[in-house]
Amino acid sequence: MTTDVSLFQRNCVHCTQSHQRCVFDPASQSQCKRCSKLQATCLFKLSSQGRRNDLVVARTDANDPNCSPGNANDSVHYNHCNDDDSCHGRIVPVTVDDYDISVERSLHPPSWVHVFAKSTQPSSIRTQAASIAYIEQPVHNKARHRRSRRAKKKLCKQQKLLTEVTVPTTILENLLSESDIDNEIVVVDGGDDGNLPIQPPDDVTWRCLSVLGAKHFHVQDETDPCRGLTFSRVDGALPFIRLPRQQSLDIIRQMSLKEILGALEECEKLKKTSVRRSDNKRIFTDYGMSVMYTCAGVQASRNSPEVLDCNPFLEQLPQCHWTVLMKLMRHAEYCYESYADNDVISHMFHAKQVVPFKTMSMPGSSPTSTLKYYGALAFGCNVYLRCHTDSDFTMSMAQIHLKRKATYELDDDVVVYFCFPTLGVAVPLRPGDFLLFNALIPHCVSSRCRQDDDIYCIAMYLKTSVVGMNNNQLPVSSIQSVLADRYRAASDN
């Protein structure tokens, strides 16, 4: 018999059946006051999680850099609609042997996370600490076993529902290098046969690659609507995941397409002028037309040391449109949780414990209504981008919408391609498709397949500048400082 109360559930059997919470005497955590008053036997079931973390955490020293943050649970759970989509975070090296699946945690910073690595300013230190928190937190042996089991379950799901793209040798011989991407303005023409080729603005000289040429890109599609697409791992992470078509449509059908497009158009009307990105991330549209690109959500201020909840012009956006945007973003986060590696999700959970950075929320809403992962979305109509990388802190999400279409169907035509020139892959996207991707791998959206279509390309992301909190006057905590030191040591090795 054990006297360790941390092994048992928080509520006694009687209070649980009565839908009430146990009230304990400070001197005893094993005898409920309510049971004593009713002269009932006070019994506790063993915890299904194996250990009561609220009691374990209470015994730790918050100033000890080797301890996990006080509000970080031993088991990190993410809600899903069914058991097949269950997902938990994992924060230590694990090897799964049951299905010949190996899940190894490297002590090096994760390959899908952008960090301000060279600077020692407080904002940069916070990004370094947040990036490595999921690796450095201590873990109990029982939690290690549970997390390895959940990691195996997620990997089995990816193998079951995703088809891996295989690039032919003829394409691999013509891959662009990262120096090609840096030194040239590389764009991709996604036009079908008979579509007019895209033209650069008068002041731009670019290198235009064509999807149709089959020289630089391999286009592989999946005809089974219950299967998605992915690619072999690069530096231990999947470069992209296109969700199964059926699942994307099931998610979109929970919303009104008219409301989604209406909210995007209203944001454009309020913005009036386009977002100006740096030259290495320049945005293009049809020749002779003005570019309209809009962002909504949190962003680092350029005029003050703070992170803004949203652009000032969006404070005029009606609440009904804000509600639609937030609902769309939550659907994207559900897709993120469903298919992203456990390391990716665990990384975000523990980063938030170390650095209280902002995520997207509706103006005037309560803190509990904020998003869990993403900080903002950006979109444009009939735009295509120069091939580039983004300073994003986690895997980003892209989605495509088509104007003047009441419903999306399984057999809709491809309207645009999401391209990775250094991998030799162009991922075909239909209206409503969700694509999860590593923004640190050079990528771009092609021009649309048909000139007559009007499409919205939406990107959902979390910027590293937001995670750093954009304030070098804000002091660094002791745990942040310790983790940043470990980050730099791991990077040097």
C-alpha positions as CSV (number, residue, x, y, z in Angstrom):
1,M,0.0,0.0,0.0
2,T,1.3,3.5,-0.9
3,T,0.8,6.7,1.0
4,D,1.9,8.9,-1.9
5,V,-1.2,11.0,-2.7
6,S,0.3,12.2,-5.9
7,L,-0.6,8.8,-7.5
8,F,-4.3,9.3,-7.0
9,Q,-7.0,11.4,-8.6
10,R,-7.7,14.8,-7.4
11,N,-11.3,14.1,-6.4
12,C,-12.6,11.4,-4.2
13,V,-15.1,8.9,-5.6
14,H,-18.1,10.4,-3.7
15,C,-17.4,14.0,-4.8
16,T,-16.8,12.9,-8.4
17,Q,-20.2,11.1,-8.5
18,S,-21.8,14.2,-6.9
19,H,-20.2,16.5,-9.6
20,Q,-18.5,18.4,-6.8
21,R,-14.9,19.3,-6.0
22,C,-13.2,17.9,-2.9
23,V,-12.3,20.3,-0.1
24,F,-9.3,19.2,2.0
25,D,-8.1,20.1,5.4
26,P,-4.7,21.8,5.1
27,A,-3.2,19.1,7.4
28,S,-4.4,16.2,5.3
29,Q,-4.6,15.7,1.5
30,S,-6.2,12.2,2.0
31,Q,-9.4,13.1,3.8
32,C,-12.2,15.1,2.1
33,K,-14.1,17.5,4.4
34,R,-17.3,16.7,2.6
35,C,-17.0,13.0,3.2
36,S,-16.1,13.6,6.9
37,K,-19.2,15.7,7.3
38,L,-21.4,13.0,5.7
39,Q,-19.6,10.3,7.6
40,A,-18.9,8.6,4.2
41,T,-15.8,6.6,3.4
42,C,-13.3,8.7,1.5
43,L,-11.9,6.7,-1.4
44,F,-9.6,7.8,-4.3
45,K,-9.0,6.1,-7.6
46,L,-5.5,5.9,-9.0
47,S,-4.8,8.7,-11.5
48,S,-5.1,7.6,-15.1
49,Q,-2.1,9.9,-15.9
50,G,0.1,8.1,-13.4
51,R,0.9,11.1,-11.2
52,R,-0.7,14.2,-9.7
53,N,1.4,17.1,-11.1
54,D,-0.4,19.8,-9.1
55,L,1.2,18.2,-6.0
56,V,4.5,17.4,-7.7
57,V,4.9,21.0,-9.0
58,A,4.2,22.4,-5.6
59,R,7.3,20.8,-4.3
60,T,9.6,22.3,-6.9
61,D,11.6,25.4,-6.6
62,A,10.6,28.0,-9.2
63,N,14.0,29.6,-9.1
64,D,15.8,26.3,-9.9
65,P,16.8,26.4,-13.6
66,N,16.7,22.6,-13.7
67,C,13.0,22.6,-12.8
68,S,10.2,22.9,-15.3
69,P,7.9,26.0,-15.0
70,G,5.3,25.6,-12.3
71,N,2.4,25.7,-14.6
72,A,3.8,23.2,-17.1
73,N,1.9,19.9,-16.8
74,D,3.6,16.6,-17.0
75,S,1.2,15.6,-19.7
76,V,0.3,18.0,-22.5
77,H,-3.0,17.3,-24.0
78,Y,-4.6,18.8,-27.1
79,N,-8.3,18.4,-27.8
80,H,-9.5,16.7,-30.9
81,C,-12.8,15.3,-32.1
82,N,-11.9,11.7,-31.9
83,D,-9.3,9.3,-30.5
84,D,-7.7,8.9,-34.0
85,D,-6.7,12.5,-33.8
86,S,-5.4,12.4,-30.3
87,C,-2.1,14.2,-29.8
88,H,0.2,14.9,-26.9
89,G,3.5,16.8,-26.6
90,R,6.8,15.0,-26.2
91,I,9.9,16.7,-24.8
92,V,12.7,14.2,-24.4
93,P,14.6,11.7,-26.6
94,V,12.4,8.7,-27.3
95,T,12.9,5.6,-29.4
96,V,9.7,3.7,-30.4
97,D,10.5,0.0,-31.2
98,D,7.0,-1.5,-31.5
99,Y,6.5,-0.6,-35.2
100,D,10.1,0.0,-36.3
101,I,9.5,3.7,-35.9
102,S,12.4,5.7,-34.5
103,V,11.7,9.1,-32.8
104,E,15.0,10.7,-31.7
105,R,15.2,14.1,-30.1
106,S,18.3,16.0,-31.1
107,L,19.7,18.5,-28.6
108,H,20.3,20.9,-31.5
109,P,17.7,23.7,-32.0
110,P,14.8,22.5,-34.1
111,S,15.1,22.9,-37.9
112,W,11.6,24.3,-38.4
113,V,12.1,27.3,-36.0
114,H,13.6,30.7,-36.8
115,V,15.6,32.2,-34.0
116,F,17.5,35.4,-33.5
117,A,20.6,33.4,-32.8
118,K,23.5,35.8,-33.0
119,S,22.2,38.7,-30.9
120,T,22.4,38.9,-27.1
121,Q,19.7,41.5,-26.7
122,P,16.8,40.6,-24.4
123,S,14.3,40.0,-27.2
124,S,16.7,37.7,-29.0
125,I,17.5,35.8,-25.8
126,R,13.8,35.2,-25.3
127,T,13.5,33.6,-28.8
128,Q,16.6,31.4,-28.1
129,A,15.1,30.2,-24.7
130,A,11.7,29.6,-26.2
131,S,13.1,27.5,-29.1
132,I,14.8,25.0,-26.9
133,A,12.5,24.9,-23.9
134,Y,10.8,21.7,-25.1
135,I,14.1,19.9,-25.1
136,E,15.6,21.1,-21.9
137,Q,12.6,20.5,-19.5
138,P,13.0,17.5,-17.2
139,V,10.5,14.6,-17.4
140,H,9.4,11.7,-15.3
141,N,10.0,8.2,-16.6
142,K,6.2,7.5,-16.8
143,A,5.6,10.6,-18.8
144,R,8.5,9.5,-21.1
145,H,6.7,6.3,-21.8
146,R,3.3,8.0,-22.5
147,R,4.9,10.5,-24.8
148,S,6.8,7.8,-26.8
149,R,3.4,6.0,-27.2
150,R,1.8,9.2,-28.4
151,A,4.7,9.9,-30.8
152,K,4.3,6.4,-32.2
153,K,0.6,7.0,-32.7
154,K,1.1,10.3,-34.5
155,L,3.8,8.8,-36.8
156,C,1.5,5.8,-37.6
157,K,-1.3,8.3,-38.5
158,Q,1.0,10.2,-40.8
159,Q,2.1,7.0,-42.5
160,K,-1.5,5.8,-42.9
161,L,-3.0,9.0,-44.2
162,L,-0.1,10.7,-46.2
163,T,1.5,9.8,-49.4
164,E,5.2,10.7,-49.7
165,V,6.2,12.6,-52.9
166,T,9.1,11.0,-54.8
167,V,11.0,13.3,-57.1
168,P,12.4,11.8,-60.3
169,T,16.2,12.0,-61.0
170,T,15.6,14.3,-63.9
171,I,14.2,16.9,-61.6
172,L,16.8,16.4,-58.9
173,E,19.5,17.3,-61.5
174,N,17.9,20.8,-62.0
175,L,17.3,21.8,-58.4
176,L,17.9,25.4,-57.4
177,S,20.4,26.1,-54.7
178,E,19.8,28.4,-51.7
179,S,22.3,30.8,-53.3
180,D,20.2,30.9,-56.4
181,I,17.2,31.8,-54.3
182,D,19.1,34.6,-52.5
183,N,20.8,36.1,-55.6
184,E,17.9,36.0,-58.1
185,I,14.3,36.9,-58.1
186,V,12.7,33.5,-58.6
187,V,9.0,33.2,-59.4
188,V,6.9,30.4,-60.6
189,D,4.4,30.4,-63.4
190,G,1.6,28.0,-62.6
191,G,-0.5,28.8,-65.7
192,D,-2.2,26.0,-67.6
193,D,-1.7,25.4,-71.3
194,G,-3.3,28.3,-73.2
195,N,-2.9,30.7,-70.3
196,L,-0.8,33.8,-71.0
197,P,2.7,33.7,-69.4
198,I,3.2,36.1,-66.4
199,Q,5.2,39.3,-67.0
200,P,7.5,41.1,-64.6
201,P,6.9,44.7,-63.6
202,D,8.9,47.2,-65.8
203,D,11.6,47.7,-63.1
204,V,12.2,44.0,-62.3
205,T,14.3,41.3,-63.9
206,W,13.4,37.9,-62.7
207,R,14.0,34.2,-63.3
208,C,10.6,32.6,-64.1
209,L,10.2,28.8,-63.6
210,S,7.2,27.0,-65.1
211,V,5.3,24.2,-63.5
212,L,4.3,22.9,-66.9
213,G,7.9,22.5,-68.1
214,A,8.6,19.5,-65.8
215,K,12.2,20.7,-65.6
216,H,12.4,22.2,-62.2
217,F,9.2,20.8,-60.5
218,H,7.6,17.4,-60.0
219,V,3.9,17.6,-59.6
220,Q,2.5,14.6,-57.7
221,D,-1.2,14.5,-56.8
222,E,-3.3,12.1,-54.6
223,T,-6.5,10.9,-56.1
224,D,-7.8,9.3,-52.9
225,P,-9.6,12.1,-51.0
226,C,-8.8,10.4,-47.7
227,R,-5.1,10.7,-48.2
228,G,-2.8,13.7,-48.2
229,L,0.7,14.5,-49.4
230,T,4.0,14.9,-47.7
231,F,7.8,14.7,-48.4
232,S,10.7,12.9,-46.9
233,R,12.1,14.5,-43.8
234,V,14.6,17.4,-44.1
235,D,16.7,17.9,-41.0
236,G,14.3,15.6,-39.1
237,A,11.2,17.5,-40.0
238,L,8.5,17.1,-42.7
239,P,8.8,20.0,-45.1
240,F,5.1,20.1,-45.9
241,I,1.8,18.3,-45.3
242,R,-1.2,18.7,-47.6
243,L,-4.2,17.5,-45.6
244,P,-6.4,14.9,-47.2
245,R,-8.9,16.6,-49.4
246,Q,-11.9,15.1,-47.7
247,Q,-10.8,16.4,-44.3
248,S,-10.2,19.9,-45.6
249,L,-13.6,20.0,-47.1
250,D,-15.2,18.7,-43.9
251,I,-13.6,21.5,-42.0
252,I,-14.5,24.2,-44.4
253,R,-18.2,23.0,-44.5
254,Q,-18.5,24.0,-40.9
255,M,-18.2,27.6,-42.1
256,S,-19.8,29.8,-44.7
257,L,-17.6,30.5,-47.8
258,K,-19.6,33.7,-48.3
259,E,-18.7,34.8,-44.8
260,I,-15.0,33.9,-45.2
261,L,-14.6,35.8,-48.5
262,G,-16.7,38.7,-47.1
263,A,-14.4,39.1,-44.1
264,L,-11.3,39.1,-46.3
265,E,-12.8,41.6,-48.7
266,E,-13.8,43.9,-45.8
267,C,-10.2,43.8,-44.4
268,E,-8.9,44.9,-47.9
269,K,-11.4,47.8,-48.0
270,L,-10.2,49.0,-44.6
271,K,-6.5,48.7,-45.5
272,K,-6.8,50.6,-48.7
273,T,-3.1,50.3,-49.4
274,S,-1.0,47.1,-49.7
275,V,1.5,45.7,-47.2
276,R,5.0,46.4,-48.3
277,R,7.3,43.5,-47.8
278,S,11.1,43.5,-48.2
279,D,12.6,43.0,-51.6
280,N,13.6,39.4,-50.9
281,K,9.9,38.7,-50.2
282,R,8.4,40.8,-52.9
283,I,4.8,40.2,-53.9
284,F,3.6,40.3,-57.6
285,T,0.3,40.2,-59.4
286,D,-1.0,40.5,-62.9
287,Y,1.0,42.9,-65.1
288,G,-0.2,46.5,-64.9
289,M,-2.4,45.8,-61.8
290,S,-1.7,47.0,-58.2
291,V,-0.8,44.5,-55.6
292,M,-3.2,44.2,-52.6
293,Y,-1.8,42.3,-49.6
294,T,-3.3,42.5,-46.1
295,C,-2.3,41.3,-42.7
296,A,-4.5,40.7,-39.6
297,G,-3.4,39.8,-36.2
298,V,-0.5,40.6,-33.8
299,Q,2.6,42.2,-35.1
300,A,5.8,43.8,-33.8
301,S,5.5,47.5,-33.8
302,R,8.1,49.4,-35.9
303,N,7.5,52.7,-33.9
304,S,7.5,51.4,-30.3
305,P,8.9,48.6,-28.2
306,E,5.8,46.5,-28.1
307,V,3.7,43.9,-29.9
308,L,0.4,45.3,-31.3
309,D,-2.7,43.2,-30.9
310,C,-3.6,44.2,-34.5
311,N,-3.1,47.0,-37.0
312,P,-5.0,50.1,-36.0
313,F,-7.2,50.1,-39.1
314,L,-8.6,46.6,-38.1
315,E,-10.1,48.1,-35.0
316,Q,-12.8,49.3,-37.3
317,L,-13.5,45.8,-38.6
318,P,-17.0,44.7,-37.5
319,Q,-17.1,42.0,-34.9
320,C,-19.0,39.6,-37.2
321,H,-16.0,39.6,-39.5
322,W,-13.5,39.2,-36.7
323,T,-15.5,36.2,-35.5
324,V,-15.2,34.6,-38.9
325,L,-11.4,35.2,-39.1
326,M,-10.9,33.7,-35.6
327,K,-13.0,30.7,-36.5
328,L,-11.0,30.1,-39.6
329,M,-7.8,30.4,-37.7
330,R,-9.0,27.9,-35.1
331,H,-9.8,25.4,-37.8
332,A,-6.2,25.9,-39.1
333,E,-4.9,25.2,-35.6
334,Y,-7.0,22.0,-35.5
335,C,-5.3,20.9,-38.7
336,Y,-1.9,21.8,-37.2
337,E,-2.6,19.7,-34.1
338,S,-3.9,16.8,-36.2
339,Y,-0.9,16.4,-38.5
340,A,2.2,18.2,-37.2
341,D,4.8,16.1,-35.5
342,N,4.6,15.8,-31.7
343,D,7.9,17.7,-31.4
344,V,6.3,20.7,-33.2
345,I,3.3,20.8,-30.9
346,S,5.4,20.2,-27.8
347,H,7.8,22.9,-28.9
348,M,5.0,25.5,-29.0
349,F,3.5,24.5,-25.6
350,H,6.8,24.7,-23.7
351,A,7.8,27.9,-25.5
352,K,4.7,29.6,-24.2
353,Q,5.5,28.5,-20.7
354,V,8.9,30.2,-20.9
355,V,7.9,33.3,-22.8
356,P,4.4,34.7,-22.5
357,F,4.2,36.0,-26.1
358,K,0.9,37.1,-27.8
359,T,-1.1,35.1,-30.3
360,M,-4.0,36.3,-32.4
361,S,-7.2,37.5,-30.6
362,M,-10.3,39.6,-31.4
363,P,-10.1,43.2,-30.1
364,G,-11.8,43.6,-26.8
365,S,-12.1,39.8,-26.2
366,S,-11.0,38.0,-23.0
367,P,-7.5,36.5,-22.8
368,T,-9.0,33.0,-22.8
369,S,-10.3,33.5,-26.4
370,T,-6.8,33.9,-27.9
371,L,-5.4,31.4,-30.4
372,K,-3.0,28.7,-29.1
373,Y,-0.4,28.8,-31.8
374,Y,-0.7,31.4,-34.6
375,G,-0.3,35.1,-34.3
376,A,-1.7,36.4,-37.6
377,L,-2.8,35.7,-41.1
378,A,-1.9,37.4,-44.4
379,F,-3.7,37.2,-47.7
380,G,-3.9,38.6,-51.2
381,C,-6.1,38.2,-54.2
382,N,-4.4,36.9,-57.4
383,V,-0.9,37.4,-56.0
384,Y,2.2,35.3,-56.3
385,L,5.5,35.7,-54.4
386,R,9.2,35.6,-55.0
387,C,10.7,32.4,-53.7
388,H,11.8,33.2,-50.1
389,T,12.0,32.0,-46.5
390,D,10.1,33.5,-43.6
391,S,11.2,34.3,-40.0
392,D,8.5,32.1,-38.5
393,F,8.7,30.4,-35.1
394,T,6.7,27.3,-36.0
395,M,5.2,25.4,-39.0
396,S,3.0,27.8,-41.0
397,M,-0.3,27.1,-42.7
398,A,-1.6,28.1,-46.2
399,Q,-5.1,27.8,-47.6
400,I,-6.7,28.7,-50.9
401,H,-10.1,30.2,-51.6
402,L,-11.8,30.7,-55.0
403,K,-14.2,33.6,-55.5
404,R,-17.6,33.1,-57.1
405,K,-17.9,29.5,-56.1
406,A,-20.7,28.5,-53.7
407,T,-19.3,25.1,-52.6
408,Y,-16.0,23.3,-52.9
409,E,-16.1,19.7,-54.3
410,L,-13.7,16.8,-54.1
411,D,-13.0,16.9,-57.9
412,D,-12.4,20.7,-58.1
413,D,-9.6,21.7,-60.5
414,V,-6.2,22.7,-59.2
415,V,-6.1,26.5,-59.0
416,V,-2.5,27.2,-57.8
417,Y,0.7,25.5,-56.8
418,F,2.8,25.8,-53.6
419,C,6.4,25.4,-54.8
420,F,9.6,24.3,-53.1
421,P,12.4,25.0,-55.8
422,T,15.2,23.5,-53.6
423,L,13.2,20.3,-53.3
424,G,11.9,20.1,-56.8
425,V,8.3,19.9,-55.7
426,A,5.1,21.8,-56.7
427,V,2.2,20.9,-54.5
428,P,-1.2,21.2,-56.4
429,L,-3.8,23.1,-54.4
430,R,-7.6,23.1,-54.9
431,P,-10.0,25.6,-53.3
432,G,-10.3,24.9,-49.6
433,D,-7.0,22.8,-49.3
434,F,-4.9,23.2,-46.1
435,L,-1.1,23.0,-46.4
436,L,1.2,22.9,-43.4
437,F,4.8,23.8,-44.3
438,N,8.2,24.6,-42.9
439,A,8.7,28.3,-43.7
440,L,12.5,28.0,-43.3
441,I,12.7,26.0,-46.6
442,P,12.6,28.3,-49.7
443,H,9.1,28.4,-51.0
444,C,6.6,30.4,-52.9
445,V,3.0,30.4,-54.3
446,S,2.8,30.2,-58.1
447,S,0.7,32.4,-60.2
448,R,-2.8,31.0,-60.6
449,C,-3.5,28.3,-63.2
450,R,-6.3,30.2,-65.1
451,Q,-6.4,33.9,-65.7
452,D,-10.2,33.9,-65.3
453,D,-10.1,32.7,-61.7
454,D,-9.9,35.1,-58.8
455,I,-8.2,33.3,-55.8
456,Y,-7.3,34.3,-52.3
457,C,-4.0,32.9,-50.9
458,I,-4.0,32.9,-47.1
459,A,-1.0,32.3,-44.9
460,M,-1.2,31.7,-41.1
461,Y,1.9,32.1,-39.1
462,L,3.7,33.1,-35.9
463,K,6.6,35.5,-36.3
464,T,9.8,35.2,-34.3
465,S,9.7,38.9,-33.5
466,V,6.4,38.4,-31.8
467,V,7.9,35.6,-29.6
468,G,10.8,37.9,-28.6
469,M,8.1,40.4,-27.4
470,N,9.9,43.2,-29.3
471,N,11.1,45.0,-26.2
472,N,14.7,45.0,-25.2
473,Q,13.9,47.1,-22.1
474,L,12.0,44.1,-20.7
475,P,14.3,42.1,-18.4
476,V,15.1,38.5,-19.1
477,S,14.0,36.0,-16.4
478,S,16.4,33.5,-14.9
479,I,15.0,30.5,-16.7
480,Q,15.1,32.4,-20.0
481,S,18.8,33.2,-19.4
482,V,19.7,29.6,-18.5
483,L,17.8,28.2,-21.6
484,A,19.4,30.8,-23.9
485,D,22.9,29.7,-22.6
486,R,22.0,26.1,-23.4
487,Y,20.8,27.1,-26.8
488,R,24.0,28.8,-27.7
489,A,26.0,25.9,-26.4
490,A,24.0,23.5,-28.5
491,S,24.3,25.7,-31.6
492,D,28.1,25.8,-31.2
493,N,28.3,22.1,-31.1
